[in-house]
């Protein structure tokens, strides 16, 4: 069977041979090929739409983490800190006594040391209790300061 094929090829070799000019072939191909205009704006718009769709899908399927519930200690700390901040603002509004403001700063420094101890987890129950006591004490001191300052201001207005 191979011999038949070989004989056929030998007999018809002239029909299979044709001259091909590679340069002319490429030119003909390029002339026949339809020209497409490249528009970068279309690609940019398509990429932007794709990105927005991807972000939308990610937002729907991967919602943000649910808010963490506060521990009892964190709730208490938040409550006391808000109360202290409010009282500090009130004290600063009625007086500009440098000594009082300095004392408040010193109390904050002592409290920062307590917080460092809490980070080390050294006797955390005791440290938390000390921090709660600090909050209570500072709040009481601020309330007393505010009362005394207001009493002094009232006395000063009465004496006039």
C-alpha positions as CSV (number, residue, x, y, z in Angstrom):
1,X,0.0,0.0,0.0
2,X,2.9,2.3,0.6
3,X,4.2,1.6,-2.8
4,X,0.9,2.6,-4.4
5,X,1.0,5.9,-2.5
6,X,4.6,6.5,-3.4
7,X,3.9,5.8,-7.1
8,X,0.9,8.1,-7.0
9,X,3.0,10.9,-5.5
10,X,5.8,10.4,-8.0
11,X,3.4,10.5,-11.0
12,X,1.5,13.6,-9.8
13,X,4.4,15.6,-8.2
14,X,4.0,18.4,-10.8
15,X,0.4,19.0,-9.7
16,X,1.4,19.3,-6.0
17,X,4.3,21.7,-6.7
18,X,3.3,25.4,-6.8
19,X,5.4,28.4,-6.3
20,X,4.7,30.4,-3.1
21,X,6.1,33.8,-2.4
22,X,6.0,34.4,1.4
23,X,6.2,38.2,1.1
24,X,3.3,38.3,-1.4
25,X,1.3,35.9,0.7
26,X,1.5,38.0,3.8
27,X,0.6,41.2,1.8
28,X,-2.4,39.4,0.3
29,X,-3.4,38.2,3.8
30,X,-3.2,41.6,5.3
31,X,-5.2,43.2,2.5
32,X,-8.0,40.6,2.9
33,X,-8.0,40.8,6.7
34,X,-10.7,43.2,8.0
35,X,-9.2,46.1,9.9
36,X,-10.5,46.4,13.5
37,X,-10.1,49.7,15.3
38,X,-8.7,49.5,18.7
39,X,-10.5,51.8,21.1
40,X,-8.8,51.9,24.5
41,X,-11.8,53.7,26.1
42,X,-14.0,50.8,25.5
43,X,-11.6,48.5,27.2
44,X,-11.3,50.9,30.2
45,X,-15.1,51.1,30.5
46,X,-15.4,47.3,30.3
47,X,-12.7,46.9,33.0
48,X,-14.4,49.4,35.2
49,X,-17.8,47.8,34.9
50,X,-16.2,44.4,35.6
51,X,-14.4,45.7,38.7
52,X,-17.6,47.2,40.0
53,X,-19.5,44.0,39.5
54,X,-16.8,42.0,41.2
55,X,-16.8,44.4,44.2
56,X,-20.6,44.2,44.3
57,X,-20.5,40.4,44.4
58,X,-17.8,40.4,47.0
59,X,-19.8,42.9,49.2
60,X,-22.9,40.7,48.9
61,X,-21.3,37.4,49.5
62,X,-18.6,38.4,52.0
63,X,-20.2,41.0,54.3
64,X,-18.1,42.7,56.9
65,X,-17.5,41.0,60.1
66,X,-20.3,41.4,62.6
67,X,-19.5,43.9,65.4
68,X,-17.8,42.3,68.3
69,X,-19.8,42.2,71.5
70,X,-18.2,44.2,74.3
71,X,-17.1,42.4,77.4
72,X,-18.4,43.5,80.7
73,X,-15.1,45.2,81.4
74,X,-15.2,47.1,78.0
75,X,-18.7,48.3,78.6
76,X,-17.8,49.6,82.1
77,X,-14.6,51.2,80.7
78,X,-16.6,52.9,78.0
79,X,-19.2,54.2,80.4
80,X,-16.7,55.6,82.9
81,X,-14.5,57.1,80.2
82,X,-17.5,59.0,78.7
83,X,-18.5,60.3,82.1
84,X,-14.9,61.4,82.9
85,X,-14.5,63.0,79.5
86,X,-17.8,65.0,80.0
87,X,-16.8,66.0,83.5
88,X,-13.3,67.0,82.4
89,X,-14.7,69.3,79.7
90,X,-17.0,70.9,82.2
91,X,-14.2,71.5,84.6
92,X,-12.0,73.0,81.9
93,X,-14.9,75.3,80.9
94,X,-15.2,76.8,84.4
95,X,-11.6,77.0,85.3
96,X,-8.2,77.5,83.8
97,X,-6.2,76.6,87.0
98,X,-3.0,75.0,85.8
99,X,-2.6,73.0,89.0
100,X,-5.9,71.2,88.6
101,X,-5.2,70.4,85.0
102,X,-1.7,69.1,85.9
103,X,-3.2,66.8,88.6
104,X,-5.6,65.4,86.0
105,X,-2.7,64.7,83.6
106,X,-0.9,62.9,86.5
107,X,-3.9,60.7,87.1
108,X,-4.0,59.8,83.4
109,X,-0.3,58.8,83.5
110,X,-1.0,56.5,86.5
111,X,-3.9,55.0,84.6
112,X,-1.7,54.3,81.6
113,X,0.6,52.3,83.8
114,X,-2.4,50.2,84.9
115,X,-3.4,49.6,81.4
116,X,0.2,48.3,80.6
117,X,-0.1,45.9,83.4
118,X,-3.4,44.6,82.0
119,X,-1.7,44.0,78.6
120,X,0.9,41.8,80.4
121,X,-2.0,39.8,81.9
122,X,-0.4,40.0,85.3
123,X,-3.1,39.3,87.8
124,X,-5.7,40.7,85.4
125,X,-8.6,40.5,87.8
126,X,-6.7,42.6,90.3
127,X,-5.6,45.0,87.6
128,X,-9.2,45.4,86.3
129,X,-10.4,46.1,89.8
130,X,-7.7,48.7,90.3
131,X,-8.7,50.3,87.0
132,X,-12.3,50.4,87.9
133,X,-11.4,52.0,91.3
134,X,-9.3,54.5,89.4
135,X,-12.3,55.4,87.2
136,X,-14.5,55.8,90.2
137,X,-12.0,57.9,92.1
138,X,-11.3,60.2,89.1
139,X,-15.0,60.7,88.5
140,X,-15.6,61.5,92.2
141,X,-12.6,64.0,92.2
142,X,-13.9,65.7,89.0
143,X,-17.4,66.0,90.5
144,X,-16.0,67.5,93.7
145,X,-13.8,69.9,91.7
146,X,-16.8,71.0,89.7
147,X,-18.9,71.5,92.8
148,X,-16.2,73.5,94.5
149,X,-15.5,75.7,91.5
150,X,-19.2,76.4,91.0
151,X,-19.6,77.3,94.7
152,X,-16.6,79.6,94.4
153,X,-18.1,81.2,91.3
154,X,-21.5,81.7,93.0
155,X,-19.8,83.2,96.1
156,X,-17.8,85.6,93.8
157,X,-21.0,86.7,92.0
158,X,-22.9,87.2,95.4
159,X,-20.0,89.3,96.8
160,X,-20.1,91.7,93.9
